[in-house]
């Protein structure tokens, strides 16, 4: 159905309709804009929510419970979901809103052009009509004048009193008016013919063509709206698979919650490594009562702390010792919780099991850092060799400061590793020795009644306490530092290590860490223990002082056939 043939006389209404169509496009574009703003705000609020509930501590401090990890996985999936909502808003903004705004501008320009053409055609037709109408009116006017001149001529011609000149003048005037009327008649006929031709052209050619263009424009507008409706839906349908994956990830995170694993983590996190407290001993307060044979009872006396009958122990002393043993259920801290020194960098404030885990974790981290420094040193040495072979590439001496700095960092890391390994060996040694002592006491019954092991020591004899030897040797350091620990009292001195070689100091070493040995450049020392692979060698001065020195600082000569030589592989 064509507008040109059916609506040839509805130019003004078509003008209003096309304007309404453009306004509708603008209205839909505004709707899309508000819709994408909702998506943007929704995505922003989701991201803020995820950020609010994301852990603010480092990963090392975060709990490893499956419930927590699943929740963090859900937060990650929700963050991805928010990203998809942002993608929906971006697609709507680019492919729908932006496209509609550009199309609206083009539509307005095209409509203006077609309407201008229609108005020009109408103006031209109006101009032709005016020319025809003017010629018509002039022809009508000339005909009336000719009729008047004819009436005047006939009156004078029939008047006997009229002079011949008057009659001739009226006759000539009549002929003139008749001639002019004939000319205006021809002009009017020509104008009428021209107007009719232009009118046919206007209503059968120009207007249908213009209205056809307007109809095409309006239909294209309708098609464009349909396309943008589809794009509006596609913008969200495209992200549905990814959103489904996000939701599936949330479901998987929910399925990953394992209550037994979380319970195991609680055990691993808080296990102290200590054994539960032993049973309370029986305290016989009736041992000093005199019983007669008629009582039907047998007089007994409690054994002394050394296994022989004797005096009754002081119950206050026993209870005090017992209370000290019940530290897990009270506020009194065990001996291991006392800090060894001004700081707790050795984690001595933690229970043995937790301390062992933290020390092992730190050692692993230091080992990784040391490996990085070793790799950097090797790379610098390779670069130095290249520079020495090809001086044009660079100066090998320029790498010496960096190599020295790397070696210094390696020594510091090795020193720190040794310190932590020493603490770790102390913890593992105490735990194993404690288990051995308890196992031995349980199996062989060496501990008398009423007496416990030294770590929770007490005795039922007020005159006998558990004594440790006053003769105590410094424990063999396994790193550049060594700290005093009260459990050192439980070990006796070992025999001095034999000399397995000697070394010459290539550099001076200040031995600032405890457990290390100060040495001067070119000083000769005895080797009593080889490097275990951690960069430290145990040496002894001629004065008898022992300690650790960096292996890279000395030139070592081992005595192959030396008695008691110790080799670490």
Residue pairs with C-beta under 8 A, 6 or more apart in sequence:
2 208
2 211
2 212
2 215
3 14
3 211
3 212
3 214
3 215
4 207
4 208
4 209
4 210
4 211
4 212
4 215
5 208
7 13
7 14
7 211
8 203
8 207
8 208
8 211
11 118
11 122
11 207
11 211
14 211
14 214
15 115
17 218
18 111
18 115
18 214
18 217
18 218
19 111
21 107
21 218
21 221
21 222
22 104
22 107
22 108
22 111
22 221
24 225
25 100
25 103
25 104
25 107
25 221
25 224
25 225
26 100
26 104
28 100
28 225
28 228
29 97
29 100
29 101
29 104
32 92
32 96
32 97
32 100
32 228
32 232
33 93
33 97
35 92
35 232
36 88
36 89
36 92
36 93
36 96
36 97
37 89
39 85
39 86
39 88
39 89
39 92
40 86
40 89
42 82
42 85
43 82
43 83
43 85
43 86
43 89
44 82
46 78
46 79
46 81
46 82
46 85
47 79
47 82
49 78
50 75
50 76
50 78
50 79
50 82
53 75
54 72
54 75
55 62
55 72
62 68
63 265
64 265
65 262
65 265
66 256
66 257
66 258
66 261
66 262
67 257
67 262
69 253
69 256
70 253
70 254
70 256
70 257
71 253
73 249
73 250
73 252
73 253
73 256
74 249
74 250
74 253
74 254
76 249
77 246
77 247
77 249
77 250
77 253
78 246
78 250
80 242
80 246
80 249
81 243
81 246
81 247
84 239
84 242
84 243
84 246
85 239
87 239
88 235
88 236
88 239
91 231
91 234
91 235
91 238
92 231
92 232
92 235
95 231
95 235
96 228
96 231
96 232
96 235
99 228
99 231
100 224
100 228
103 221
103 224
107 217
107 221
110 217
111 214
111 217
114 210
114 213
114 214
114 217
115 214
117 206
117 210
117 213
118 206
118 207
118 210
118 211
121 202
121 206
121 207
121 210
122 202
124 198
124 202
125 198
125 199
125 202
128 191
128 194
128 195
128 198
128 199
129 195
129 199
131 191
131 194
131 195
132 188
132 191
132 192
132 194
132 195
134 191
135 184
135 187
135 188
135 190
135 191
135 192
136 188
136 191
136 192
138 184
138 187
138 188
139 181
139 184
139 185
139 187
139 188
141 184
142 177
142 180
142 181
142 183
142 184
143 181
143 184
143 185
145 177
145 180
145 181
146 174
146 177
146 178
146 180
146 181
148 177
149 170
149 173
149 174
149 176
149 177
149 178
150 174
150 177
150 178
152 170
152 173
152 174
153 167
153 170
153 171
153 173
153 174
156 162
156 166
156 167
156 170
157 167
157 170
157 171
268 357
269 354
270 354
271 351
271 353
271 354
272 328
272 351
272 352
272 353
272 354
273 351
273 352
273 353
273 356
273 431
274 328
274 334
274 351
274 352
275 434
275 438
276 328
277 325
277 326
277 328
277 456
278 325
278 452
280 322
281 318
281 449
281 450
281 460
283 302
283 313
283 315
283 318
284 300
284 302
284 312
285 312
285 315
287 300
287 301
287 302
287 312
288 312
290 299
291 297
291 298
291 299
301 309
301 310
302 309
302 312
302 313
303 309
303 310
303 448
303 449
304 310
304 311
304 460
304 461
305 313
305 448
305 450
305 451
305 459
305 460
305 461
305 464
306 448
306 461
306 464
307 448
307 449
310 461
313 450
313 459
313 460
313 461
313 462
314 462
317 458
317 460
317 462
318 450
318 458
318 460
320 458
321 457
321 458
321 459
322 458
323 330
323 332
324 332
324 456
324 458
325 452
325 456
325 458
327 333
327 334
334 455
335 455
335 486
336 348
336 351
336 352
336 355
336 430
337 348
337 349
337 350
337 351
338 348
338 486
339 348
339 349
340 346
340 348
340 483
340 484
340 485
341 483
346 355
346 359
346 419
346 420
346 423
346 483
347 354
347 355
347 358
347 359
347 423
348 355
348 423
350 358
352 427
352 430
352 431
353 431
355 423
355 427
356 424
356 427
356 428
356 431
359 420
359 423
359 424
359 427
360 424
362 420
363 417
363 420
363 421
363 424
366 413
366 416
366 417
366 420
367 417
369 413
370 410
370 413
370 414
370 417
373 406
373 409
373 410
373 413
374 410
376 406
377 403
377 406
377 407
377 410
380 399
380 402
380 403
380 406
381 403
383 394
383 399
384 396
384 399
384 403
386 393
387 393
387 394
387 395
387 396
387 399
388 396
407 552
410 535
411 535
411 550
411 552
414 480
414 534
414 535
414 536
414 550
415 479
415 480
415 481
415 513
415 516
415 536
416 479
416 480
417 479
417 534
418 477
418 478
418 479
418 480
418 481
418 515
418 534
418 536
418 548
419 479
419 480
419 481
419 513
420 479
421 478
421 479
421 534
422 477
422 478
422 479
422 481
422 482
422 515
425 478
426 485
426 487
430 487
433 490
434 453
434 455
437 453
438 453
440 446
441 447
441 453
447 453
449 460
450 459
450 460
451 457
451 458
451 459
451 460
451 466
452 458
454 466
454 468
454 490
455 487
457 465
457 466
458 466
459 465
459 466
468 489
468 490
469 489
469 492
471 492
471 493
472 488
472 489
472 491
472 493
473 492
473 493
473 494
474 482
475 482
475 488
475 491
476 494
476 538
477 514
477 515
477 516
477 538
477 547
477 548
479 513
479 515
479 534
479 536
479 548
480 513
480 514
480 515
480 516
480 536
480 548
481 513
481 514
481 515
481 516
482 514
482 515
483 514
496 528
497 528
497 529
497 538
497 564
497 566
498 528
498 562
498 563
498 564
498 565
499 526
499 527
499 528
499 540
499 559
499 562
500 527
500 528
500 529
500 530
500 558
500 559
500 562
500 564
500 565
500 566
501 526
501 527
501 556
501 557
501 558
501 559
501 562
501 565
502 524
502 525
502 526
502 527
502 556
502 557
502 559
503 524
503 525
503 527
503 537
503 539
503 549
503 554
503 555
503 556
503 557
504 522
504 523
504 524
504 554
504 555
505 519
505 520
505 521
505 522
505 523
505 524
505 525
505 549
505 553
505 554
506 521
506 553
506 554
506 555
507 521
507 553
508 519
508 520
508 521
509 516
509 517
509 518
509 519
509 549
509 550
509 553
510 518
511 517
511 518
511 519
511 547
511 549
515 547
515 548
516 547
516 548
516 549
517 525
517 539
517 541
517 545
517 546
517 547
517 548
517 549
518 547
519 525
519 539
519 541
519 549
519 553
519 554
524 542
525 539
525 540
525 541
525 549
525 554
526 539
526 540
526 541
526 542
527 537
527 538
527 539
527 556
527 558
528 538
528 539
528 540
528 546
529 537
529 538
529 566
530 537
530 558
530 566
530 567
530 568
531 537
531 551
531 568
532 568
533 568
535 550
535 551
535 552
536 548
536 549
536 550
536 551
537 548
537 549
537 550
537 551
537 554
537 556
538 546
538 547
538 548
539 546
539 547
539 548
539 549
539 554
540 546
558 565
559 565
